Structures are given as structure tokens and as C-alpha cells.
Amino acid sequence: MMFTDFTHDGPMWTGSGPRESRQAVSFAEPFAAPPAVMVGISLWDADGRTNLRADIAAENVTESGFDLVFRTWADTRIARIRADWTAIGAVRDEDMWDLD
């Protein structure tokens, strides 16, 4: 769950204009290089009286993790968001050698 702003009158629920929620994600094991990361909303709870506006993205992707970022704007009221992600890339194994 990225946030549950309706439980404490947080900015995604009570605010207006540009708003952002950012969550750091760490991979269980690092990749050999920054992977491709796909993100999606798996649950969203929003006020039906306003337009739904959302942008979700993976930013600052490295071998060890990324920032999961959700943005909304204008009068959209988001109570809570849950996001899922998948990272695909090369992983280290015993056959990989570091030659300097």
C-alpha cells in the first residue's frame, strides 16, 4: 500500500493541485545492471465526485532499487493506492566474472 490518506486526512485525500507520494523500493538481490521496471495500480480508492487523474512511475532505477512515484493533481481525491511492480534484468551468477 503506497498510502491511505483518508484515515488521517492526508494531502491526497484533502488537498488540491499537484500532489506526489514517493516510496523507496529495494530489490531482495541486486541486478547486474539497472533493470526495466514496470509498475501498475492494483487498488485505488477515489472520490467519485471528482475526475480521476493519476500518474504512476518508477524513477531513479538502479541495480539495487527504485522510487515508486504516484502523482495526482487538480481536485482529484485519492483515499488510498496500492501498486505492484515487476523488475526484469540481468542478475549476477557464479559464471559472471569481473575483469579489471
Protein Blocks (a to p, Z undefined) as FASTA:
>chain_A
ZZdfklnopaklmmgcjdddddddddfbdcfbdcddddddfbdcddfkbccddddddehi
afkbccdddddehjbccfbdcdddddddddddfklccdZZ
